Amino acid sequence: MGTARKYAVIDPGTGKIDRSIFSEQAIYDDEMEKIFGRAWLMIGHESLVPAVDDFFHTYMGEDPVILSRDGQGRLHALLNMCRHRGNRVCRVDDGNAKRFTCTYHGWTYRNDGALEYVPGETEAYYDALDKGSLGLIEARVDTYAGIVFATWAKDAPSLEAYLGDARWYLDTVFNRRDGGMQALGPIKWLEPANWKTMVDNCSDNYHVPTSHLASARVQTRWLGRPPLSHEDQFASPNKHAFVNGHGITFRDADDNTPRYVHGMSKETSRVFRQYHEATMPEVERRLGPLRARRVQLGNHSVFPNGILGLRLALPRGPLKTEFWHFVLVDRDAPEELKRVIRIGSQANNGAAGMFEQDDVDNWRQVTAASTSRLGRRHPQDLSMGLGHAGPHPDYPGLVSERYISENNQRLFYRRWEEFMNAESWAQIPLDPIKARFDGTATMRGLGAMHKPACVLISSSPPDNRGERPG
């Protein structure tokens, strides 16, 4: 066996980054094994499988996965691959089913992954088939505030440790209400871009006044948003933070203004403010006064491929990404509010969204530049804000001194290196949880006053299940 490749793609002293990571097939193949085969991955939301026997088809990297809720209410993430010859056993996006049947030879599995029926078990297999060892391959599953995560790695840390202090910020959107959130969608489309460009962009506010100039002017004219300029960005008191691979931007809202979301306008501002004020006592009980009233999560990413909430950059080769766009709304929010958030989100960040079109054009060109033999000789420059980030007395993680910075991007690629160079999870560093989580909100999200009917999870495959090789 050859020696495993070691990656040193970013120079921490200069911010120079090797462009080949956006186009080289061998690097992409390593990513599928070392990152998407190890990390906790967002795969869906509990609201997509609310009832017993519901299922939703999703992906872990390139691997097709069935997110199912079995007859006991437990969640499972099952590789959509018959153990006989490999055909898919589920051919639809979602539904309700107690069993999945392979259309090749009829092997039939329960929705918890167990192999239940094989045609000719006696006549063809002489009762010698070990059905107990031939269940669907099952990943570990856990949830955070209704968002479902899964990992193939048996040695991965808990999801709580994986998110670490990033949850201190994420709670301010995903963990605000006792009733939790509801996922709408997804809208799906293909982009001719490497998956990392989209994650990188989550902490890039430098591009907004240039790339989104036309879109921003339309919003200023028709929606009443304030004009946006580089000067505004450079003077902004907003901040960047980085924890365990997760990139955070946030605002210290000392003016009791509701968090901006797409859908806000001159016409709808009254509805948002009324909702903000009416729910604040509940939010403050769940998160404590600081996070409830002051910390407003902005653009963010969850390592490796979670983007701006429940939006997934699913890799489809080094030069292609399948993008899934969900809209998350508070389950107990007024229908009027849900409607304007849904429409606003799609109009800005959907397949035909005003901002999304600008971004895709950027990501396409970044990816294309990495395919040039000449272009690959010259690295990207991610030097902005070098040496100007560190611990903060009030906020968890490594916090940039200024809002416009490339610190999160540099640290994202450092995290990428850590995964790519590790032989196992034992070699991947994890920052301990240090933040103070005031309030009653927990990892499971739903508070004691509003308990869901089914929140059981299958954290590891039972003994009679198939296991993915380590």
C-alpha positions in Angstrom: 0.0 0.0 0.0 1.2 3.5 -0.8 1.7 6.2 1.8 -1.4 8.3 2.4 -1.3 11.7 0.8 -0.7 14.6 3.2 -2.3 17.9 2.5 -0.9 21.4 3.1 -3.1 23.5 0.9 -3.1 26.8 2.8 -0.2 28.8 4.1 -1.3 30.0 7.5 1.3 32.8 7.4 0.2 34.3 4.1 -3.3 33.0 3.4 -2.3 31.6 0.0 -4.4 28.5 -1.0 -3.7 25.9 -3.6 -6.4 26.1 -6.3 -6.2 22.4 -7.2 -8.5 21.5 -4.3 -11.4 22.8 -6.3 -10.9 20.6 -9.4 -8.6 17.6 -8.9 -10.5 14.3 -9.0 -8.1 12.5 -6.6 -8.6 15.2 -4.0 -12.3 15.0 -4.4 -12.2 11.2 -3.9 -10.3 11.6 -0.7 -12.9 14.2 0.5 -15.7 11.6 0.0 -13.9 9.2 2.3 -12.1 11.4 4.9 -14.7 14.2 5.2 -18.1 13.0 4.1 -17.3 9.5 5.5 -16.5 10.9 8.9 -18.2 14.2 9.7 -21.7 14.6 11.1 -23.7 15.7 8.1 -27.1 17.5 8.0 -29.5 15.1 6.2 -33.0 16.5 6.9 -35.4 17.7 9.6 -37.7 15.9 11.9 -40.7 17.8 10.4 -40.0 16.0 7.1 -40.8 12.7 8.8 -43.4 13.7 11.5 -45.4 10.5 11.6 -44.6 6.8 12.3 -43.4 5.1 9.1 -42.7 8.4 7.3 -39.5 8.5 5.2 -37.6 11.2 3.3 -34.9 10.4 0.7 -31.6 12.4 1.2 -27.9 12.1 0.7 -24.7 11.8 2.8 -22.1 13.1 0.3 -22.8 11.1 -2.8 -24.4 8.2 -0.9 -28.2 7.9 -1.2 -29.8 7.6 2.2 -33.3 6.9 3.5 -34.2 9.0 6.6 -37.0 6.9 8.1 -39.1 6.9 11.3 -39.9 3.3 12.3 -43.0 2.0 14.0 -41.6 2.9 17.4 -40.9 6.5 16.4 -37.1 6.0 16.1 -35.2 7.8 13.4 -32.9 5.9 11.1 -30.4 6.8 8.3 -30.2 3.8 5.9 -28.0 3.5 2.9 -30.3 3.1 0.0 -28.6 0.0 -1.4 -29.9 -3.6 -1.4 -27.4 -5.9 0.3 -27.9 -8.5 -2.5 -26.7 -6.7 -5.7 -26.8 -3.1 -4.8 -30.0 -1.7 -6.4 -31.9 1.1 -4.6 -34.8 -0.1 -2.4 -36.5 3.3 -2.4 -37.1 5.2 -5.6 -39.2 8.2 -4.5 -38.4 11.4 -2.6 -40.7 10.8 0.4 -43.7 9.0 1.7 -45.0 6.6 4.3 -44.1 2.9 4.2 -43.4 0.1 6.6 -41.1 -1.7 4.1 -38.8 -1.1 1.2 -38.6 -3.7 -1.6 -35.8 -4.1 -4.1 -37.2 -4.2 -7.6 -34.4 -6.5 -8.9 -35.0 -9.7 -6.9 -37.6 -8.7 -4.3 -35.5 -8.6 -1.1 -37.7 -6.7 1.4 -36.5 -4.6 4.3 -38.4 -3.1 7.3 -38.2 0.7 7.7 -35.7 0.2 10.5 -33.3 -1.5 8.1 -33.8 -5.2 9.0 -34.0 -7.7 6.1 -37.5 -9.2 6.5 -38.2 -11.3 3.4 -36.1 -13.0 0.7 -37.9 -14.9 -2.1 -36.8 -18.5 -2.2 -35.1 -18.4 1.2 -35.7 -22.1 1.5 -35.9 -23.2 -2.1 -33.0 -21.2 -3.4 -30.8 -20.5 -0.4 -31.4 -23.9 1.5 -32.3 -21.8 4.6 -28.6 -20.9 4.8 -28.9 -17.1 4.3 -27.9 -15.1 7.3 -30.6 -12.5 7.1 -29.6 -10.9 10.4 -26.3 -9.7 9.0 -27.8 -8.4 5.8 -29.8 -5.5 6.9 -29.5 -2.1 5.2 -26.3 -0.3 6.1 -27.1 2.1 8.9 -25.5 5.4 10.0 -25.5 6.9 13.5 -28.2 9.5 13.8 -28.7 12.4 16.2 -30.7 15.6 16.2 -30.1 19.2 17.1 -33.2 21.4 17.5 -35.1 19.2 15.0 -32.3 19.2 12.4 -31.3 15.6 11.7 -27.6 14.7 11.4 -25.9 11.4 10.6 -22.4 10.0 10.4 -20.9 6.8 9.1 -18.0 7.0 11.6 -18.3 4.8 14.7 -15.5 6.7 16.4 -17.0 10.2 15.8 -17.7 12.3 18.9 -21.2 13.1 20.0 -23.1 15.6 17.8 -23.2 18.0 20.8 -19.4 17.9 21.0 -19.1 18.2 17.2 -21.2 21.4 17.2 -19.5 22.7 20.3 -19.8 26.3 21.1 -21.2 27.0 17.6 -24.5 25.9 19.1 -24.4 29.0 21.4 -24.9 31.1 18.2 -27.1 28.6 16.3 -29.6 28.4 19.1 -30.6 32.1 18.5 -32.3 31.0 15.2 -33.0 27.2 15.5 -33.8 26.9 19.2 -35.9 30.0 19.9 -39.4 28.6 20.3 -40.9 25.7 22.3 -42.7 24.5 19.2 -39.5 24.2 17.2 -39.2 24.8 13.5 -40.7 23.4 10.3 -38.8 22.6 7.1 -40.4 23.6 3.8 -38.9 22.2 0.5 -36.4 21.4 -0.8 -35.9 23.2 -4.0 -33.1 21.3 -5.9 -30.7 22.4 -8.7 -27.3 21.6 -10.1 -24.4 24.1 -10.1 -21.1 23.9 -12.1 -19.1 24.6 -9.0 -17.0 22.9 -6.4 -19.0 22.4 -3.1 -16.4 24.2 -1.0 -16.9 27.5 -2.8 -20.4 27.7 -1.4 -19.3 27.0 2.2 -16.4 29.5 1.9 -18.9 32.1 0.7 -21.0 31.9 3.9 -18.5 34.1 5.8 -17.7 36.4 2.8 -19.5 39.7 3.3 -16.8 41.5 1.4 -18.5 40.6 -1.9 -21.9 41.8 -1.1 -21.7 45.5 -2.2 -20.1 44.4 -5.5 -21.7 41.1 -6.5 -25.2 42.0 -5.2 -25.2 45.6 -6.2 -28.1 45.4 -8.7 -30.1 43.1 -6.4 -29.4 45.4 -3.4 -30.6 48.5 -5.3 -33.8 46.7 -6.3 -34.4 45.9 -2.6 -33.6 49.4 -1.5 -36.1 50.8 -4.0 -38.9 48.3 -3.6 -38.5 46.8 -0.1 -37.1 49.8 1.8 -33.8 48.2 2.8 -31.1 50.7 3.5 -28.5 51.3 0.7 -25.4 49.0 1.0 -21.9 50.1 0.4 -18.3 49.0 1.2 -18.1 51.8 3.7 -21.1 50.4 5.6 -19.5 47.0 5.6 -16.1 48.2 6.8 -17.7 50.2 9.6 -20.1 47.5 10.7 -19.9 46.3 14.3 -21.0 42.8 13.3 -18.6 40.0 14.0 -17.2 36.7 12.7 -16.6 33.7 14.9 -15.2 30.2 14.2 -15.7 27.0 16.2 -14.7 23.4 15.2 -15.0 24.1 11.5 -18.3 26.0 11.7 -18.3 29.6 10.4 -20.5 32.2 12.1 -21.3 35.8 11.4 -23.5 37.6 13.9 -24.8 41.0 15.1 -24.9 42.4 18.6 -28.5 43.8 18.4 -28.7 46.5 21.0 -31.7 48.2 19.4 -34.4 45.6 20.0 -34.8 45.2 16.2 -36.0 41.8 14.9 -33.4 39.7 13.1 -33.4 40.4 9.4 -34.7 37.6 7.2 -35.7 37.6 3.5 -39.3 38.6 3.3 -39.0 41.7 5.4 -40.1 44.9 3.7 -41.8 48.2 4.4 -45.1 46.4 4.1 -44.3 43.4 6.4 -42.1 45.1 9.0 -45.0 45.6 11.4 -45.8 41.8 11.4 -42.2 40.9 12.1 -41.9 43.4 14.9 -45.2 42.3 16.5 -44.0 38.6 16.4 -40.6 39.6 17.8 -42.2 41.4 20.7 -44.9 38.8 21.4 -42.5 35.8 21.5 -39.6 37.5 23.4 -40.6 36.3 26.9 -40.6 32.7 25.6 -37.3 33.2 23.7 -35.7 34.8 26.8 -36.8 31.9 29.0 -35.2 29.5 26.5 -32.0 31.3 25.7 -31.4 33.8 28.5 -31.5 37.6 28.0 -28.1 38.0 26.2 -28.8 35.5 23.4 -32.5 36.3 23.2 -32.2 40.0 22.9 -28.7 40.8 21.6 -27.2 38.0 19.6 -28.5 37.7 16.0 -27.1 35.0 13.8 -26.2 36.1 10.3 -24.6 34.1 7.5 -23.2 30.8 8.7 -22.0 27.3 7.8 -21.9 24.0 9.6 -18.9 21.9 8.6 -18.6 20.4 6.1 -21.5 21.4 3.8 -24.4 23.0 5.7 -25.1 26.5 4.5 -27.3 29.4 5.8 -29.6 27.2 7.8 -30.9 23.9 6.3 -29.3 24.4 2.9 -27.0 21.6 1.6 -24.2 21.7 -0.9 -24.2 18.0 -2.0 -21.0 17.1 -3.9 -21.4 15.6 -7.4 -17.8 15.6 -8.5 -15.1 18.2 -8.2 -16.8 20.5 -10.7 -20.5 20.0 -9.8 -22.7 20.4 -6.8 -26.3 19.6 -6.2 -27.8 22.3 -4.1 -30.8 21.7 -1.8 -32.7 24.8 -0.5 -35.0 24.4 2.5 -36.9 27.2 4.2 -37.1 26.9 8.0 -39.9 28.7 9.8 -41.1 28.7 13.4 -43.7 26.0 13.6 -46.0 28.1 15.7 -45.5 31.3 13.7 -48.6 33.0 12.1 -49.3 31.7 8.6 -48.9 35.2 7.2 -45.4 35.3 8.6 -44.5 31.8 7.2 -45.8 32.8 3.8 -43.7 36.0 3.5 -40.6 34.2 4.8 -41.1 31.4 2.3 -41.6 33.7 -0.7 -38.8 36.0 0.4 -36.3 33.2 0.9 -37.1 31.7 -2.6 -36.9 35.1 -4.2 -33.4 35.8 -2.9 -31.8 32.4 -2.3 -33.8 29.9 -4.3 -32.9 28.5 -7.8 -34.0 31.8 -9.4 -33.2 34.0 -6.4 -31.7 37.4 -7.1 -28.8 36.9 -4.8 -28.3 33.2 -5.7 -27.8 34.0 -9.4 -25.0 36.4 -8.5 -23.4 33.9 -6.2 -23.5 31.0 -8.6 -21.8 33.0 -11.2 -18.9 33.8 -8.8 -18.6 30.1 -7.6 -18.6 28.9 -11.2 -15.7 31.2 -12.1 -13.7 30.3 -9.0 -14.1 26.6 -9.9 -13.3 27.2 -13.6 -10.1 29.1 -12.7 -8.8 26.0 -10.8 -9.0 23.9 -14.0 -6.5 26.1 -15.8 -3.0 24.7 -16.0 -1.6 28.2 -15.8 -4.1 29.4 -13.2 -3.3 26.5 -10.9 0.3 27.8 -10.6 -0.9 30.9 -8.8 -2.7 30.4 -5.5 -5.8 32.2 -4.2 -5.0 35.0 -1.7 -7.0 34.8 1.5 -4.8 37.2 3.5 -7.5 39.7 4.7 -7.4 40.2 8.4 -4.4 37.9 9.1 -3.4 38.1 12.7 -6.5 40.0 13.7 -8.7 37.3 15.4 -8.6 35.6 18.7 -10.6 34.8 21.9 -13.3 37.3 22.9 -14.4 38.0 26.5 -18.1 37.9 25.6 -18.4 35.6 22.6 -17.3 31.9 22.1 -14.8 30.8 19.5 -12.1 32.6 17.6 -13.6 36.1 16.9 -12.4 38.4 14.1 -11.7 42.0 15.1 -13.7 43.3 12.1 -16.7 42.1 10.2 -15.0 42.1 6.9 -12.3 39.4 7.3 -11.2 36.2 5.7 -10.4 34.6 9.0 -13.3 32.1 8.8 -12.3 31.1 5.3 -8.7 30.4 6.3 -9.8 28.4 9.3 -12.3 26.4 7.2 -9.5 25.2 4.9 -7.3 24.5 8.0 -10.2 22.3 9.3 -10.4 20.7 5.8 -6.7 19.8 6.2 -7.2 18.3 9.6 -9.9 16.0 8.3 -8.0 15.1 5.2 -4.7 14.3 7.0 -6.2 12.3 9.9 -6.2 8.6 10.0 -9.2 8.5 12.4 -11.3 10.8 14.6 -8.6 10.5 17.3 -6.4 12.7 15.2 -9.0 15.4 14.6 -8.8 18.2 17.3 -12.1 19.3 18.8 -12.5 22.5 20.9 -14.2 21.7 24.2 -17.5 23.3 25.1 -16.9 26.4 27.2 -19.8 28.7 26.5 -22.5 29.3 29.1 -25.8 28.2 27.8 -28.4 30.2 29.7 -32.1 29.3 29.5 -34.0 26.0 29.1 -33.2 25.2 25.5 -31.4 21.9 25.0 -29.8 20.0 22.1 -33.1 18.3 21.4 -34.6 21.8 21.0 -38.1 21.3 22.2 -38.7 22.6 25.7 -40.4 20.9 28.6 -43.6 22.8 28.0 -43.9 21.5 24.5 -42.9 17.8 24.1 -43.0 16.1 20.7 -44.7 12.8 20.2 -41.6 11.1 18.8 -38.0 12.2 19.3 -36.4 8.8 19.7 -33.2 8.3 17.6 -31.2 5.2 16.6 -27.7 6.3 17.7 -26.0 3.2 16.4 -26.9 0.1 14.3 -28.4 -2.8 16.4 -26.5 -6.0 16.4 -28.6 -7.5 13.6 -28.0 -4.6 11.2 -25.5 -4.3 8.4 -22.6 -2.0 9.2 -20.7 0.2 6.9 -17.0 -0.9 6.9 -14.8 1.4 9.0 
